[in-house]
Amino acid sequence: MRLLITLLIALAATTSHAASYRYFRIGNPADIQTKTTPGTAMMGGGSDLDQAFRWLCQKANGGDFLILRATGSDDYNPWVNKLCHLNSVATLIIPNREAATDPAVANIIAQAEAVFIAGGDQSNYIRGWQDTPVETAINAAIASGKPIGGTSAGLAVLGEFVYACLKDKPDDKDLASTDVLPNPYFDRVTLVRNFLKIPHLENLLTDSHFAKRDRLGRSLGFLARIMQDGWSTTPREIAIDEKSAVLVEPDGKATVVGTGKGAYFLRPTHPPELCKKDEPLTFRNIEVIRVGSGGTFDMVEDKWATTTGVSYTLSVVAGKIESTQPNHSIY
């Protein structure tokens, strides 16, 4: 009887907040607390990776796994529940700032042992969640040692620096490298910072669908802007291709998993030579280390190294990318 009453209360709460947040939970309706292990699962989008989700679940230690979205459905719930042994799996859909200020939303996040931010459109996360109790609750969970993950748009908001994807119109096309390289101050190069505070992702930009969607040029433009605008003299980037993920342990040691092209670790060595509105970018000597599946990387900022990757250098000269790889490949 108690279980039935709890379920009815949960259903009533979901229904009554249909105009704001929506909450879908399977498994035990009662929360439990487990001893979690910190860690960050950065997923590059495309097909979701069982290995990355199991890694997050292990760090949740049988607790409550929460998927955060701004739009969409609860389609992750049965899949994660099948993959992992957990107390519960839930999806919380927070579509706007009104929903993000509801005290119940922050409480749901606080009770989770693992938080995963799904894909979609990161502008919804920045517009709807930044500077709200949702942001505060996620950061409190991270600071308390709970694991966090994200894929696609969810990956894009994990780093200190974020391409916010703010658009003039909902149907604007995806920002392309060909938009940014000729003009790093193109109107839709909308960068923000300090949304989430995740260990080892400080001073860092994250991007997804990297090689698949040819996002290198725009990423180099973002790094140039971060330096030109005085946000950092030493920014870095982790760009992850589809069907790949980077799993970061508390000590900064990371492992690349998946069947995609892996991850790209970028670090400029000099500020841009020319980074102005309406002028092609010139930005030389960006160090790149590409690490494939099974490879490892030390993300501690003063180390930033691997023994398993391929290293090369990229430069942008008058809006054109040059590579030191033998075949001049930029990826």
Buried (B, 14 or more C-beta within 10 A) or exposed (E): EEEEEEEEEBEEBBEEBEEBBBBBBBBEBEBEEBEBBBBBBBBBBBEBBBBBBBBBBBBBBBBBBBBBBBEBEBEBBEEBBEBBEBBBBBBBBBBBBEBBBBEBBBEBBBBBBBBBBBBBBBBBBBBBBBEBBBBBBBBBBBEEBBBBBBBBBBBBBBBBBBBBBBBEEEEEEEBBBEBBBBBBBBEBBBBBBBBBBBBBBBBBBBBBBBBBBBBBBBBBBBBBBBBBEEBBEEBBBBBBBBBBBBBBBBEBBBBBBBEBBBBBBBBBEEEBEBBEEEBBBBBBEBBBBBBBBEBBBBBEBEEBBBEEBBEBBBBBBEBEBEBEBEEEEBB
